[in-house]
Protein backbone atom coordinates (compact mmCIF):
# COMPACT_ATOMS: atom_id res chain seq x y z
CA UNK A 1 0.00 0.00 0.00
CA UNK A 2 2.85 2.43 0.78
CA UNK A 3 4.14 1.96 -2.75
CA UNK A 4 0.72 2.79 -4.21
CA UNK A 5 0.52 6.02 -2.21
CA UNK A 6 4.08 6.95 -3.13
CA UNK A 7 3.34 6.33 -6.82
CA UNK A 8 0.20 8.48 -6.67
CA UNK A 9 2.11 11.28 -4.94
CA UNK A 10 4.92 11.17 -7.48
CA UNK A 11 2.41 11.23 -10.36
CA UNK A 12 0.66 14.28 -8.91
CA UNK A 13 3.97 16.08 -8.36
CA UNK A 14 5.19 15.22 -11.86
CA UNK A 15 1.96 16.51 -13.40
CA UNK A 16 2.17 19.84 -11.56
CA UNK A 17 5.90 20.10 -12.26
CA UNK A 18 5.20 19.68 -15.97
CA UNK A 19 2.73 22.57 -15.92
CA UNK A 20 5.23 24.76 -14.06
CA UNK A 21 8.00 23.97 -16.54
CA UNK A 22 5.64 25.02 -19.35
CA UNK A 23 5.25 28.42 -17.63
CA UNK A 24 1.85 27.90 -16.02
CA UNK A 25 1.03 29.39 -12.61
CA UNK A 26 -0.27 27.09 -9.88
CA UNK A 27 -2.70 28.13 -7.16
CA UNK A 28 -4.03 26.26 -4.14
CA UNK A 29 -6.78 27.07 -1.68
CA UNK A 30 -5.87 25.87 1.80
CA UNK A 31 -8.40 25.47 4.60
CA UNK A 32 -6.06 23.69 7.00
CA UNK A 33 -7.85 20.35 6.61
CA UNK A 34 -6.23 17.10 5.53
CA UNK A 35 -7.12 17.29 1.84
CA UNK A 36 -6.10 20.87 1.12
CA UNK A 37 -2.95 20.57 3.23
CA UNK A 38 -1.93 17.46 1.28
CA UNK A 39 -2.60 19.22 -2.04
CA UNK A 40 -0.52 22.20 -0.88
CA UNK A 41 2.41 19.99 0.17
CA UNK A 42 2.38 18.22 -3.21
CA UNK A 43 2.24 21.57 -5.00
CA UNK A 44 5.14 22.96 -2.97
CA UNK A 45 7.22 19.88 -3.82
CA UNK A 46 6.46 20.38 -7.53
CA UNK A 47 7.48 24.06 -7.24
CA UNK A 48 10.71 23.05 -5.49
CA UNK A 49 11.58 20.48 -8.16
CA UNK A 50 10.77 22.83 -11.06
CA UNK A 51 12.64 25.80 -9.55
CA UNK A 52 15.76 25.26 -11.69
CA UNK A 53 13.76 25.24 -14.95
CA UNK A 54 11.12 27.86 -14.14
CA UNK A 55 12.51 30.05 -11.36
CA UNK A 56 10.73 33.21 -12.49
CA UNK A 57 7.16 31.83 -12.30
CA UNK A 58 5.14 32.84 -9.22
CA UNK A 59 2.64 30.49 -7.56
CA UNK A 60 -0.16 31.29 -5.13
CA UNK A 61 -1.67 29.86 -1.95
CA UNK A 62 -4.92 31.27 -0.61
CA UNK A 63 -6.23 30.47 2.82
CA UNK A 64 -9.87 29.86 3.49
CA UNK A 65 -11.88 28.65 6.44
CA UNK A 66 -14.72 26.43 5.30
CA UNK A 67 -15.67 25.59 8.92
CA UNK A 68 -16.14 22.04 7.65
CA UNK A 69 -12.79 20.48 8.54
CA UNK A 70 -12.03 19.75 12.17
CA UNK A 71 -8.90 21.47 13.41
CA UNK A 72 -6.40 18.87 14.54
CA UNK A 73 -4.56 20.91 17.18
CA UNK A 74 -4.03 24.50 18.17
CA UNK A 75 -0.28 24.01 17.70
CA UNK A 76 -0.78 23.13 14.04
CA UNK A 77 -3.09 26.11 13.46
CA UNK A 78 -0.59 28.42 15.11
CA UNK A 79 2.11 26.99 12.85
CA UNK A 80 0.01 27.59 9.71
CA UNK A 81 -0.72 31.16 10.77
CA UNK A 82 2.95 31.88 11.41
CA UNK A 83 4.03 30.23 8.18
CA UNK A 84 1.44 31.81 5.89
CA UNK A 85 0.07 34.87 7.73
CA UNK A 86 -3.50 35.99 7.08
CA UNK A 87 -5.29 36.14 3.76
CA UNK A 88 -3.38 35.53 0.55
CA UNK A 89 0.10 34.14 0.15
CA UNK A 90 2.57 34.39 -2.67
CA UNK A 91 5.37 31.93 -3.28
CA UNK A 92 8.28 33.40 -5.18
RACORVEN-V967195 format. One record per helix or strand. SS is the DSSP state (helix for helix, strand for strand). FROM is the first residue (numbers start at 1). TO is the last residue. Records with the same first field share a line. If there is no record, write none. Layout:
BEGIN
SS->FROM-TO / FROM-TO
END
This chain:
BEGIN
helix->2-21 / 34-50 / 74-84
strand->27-30 / 59-63 / 88-91
END
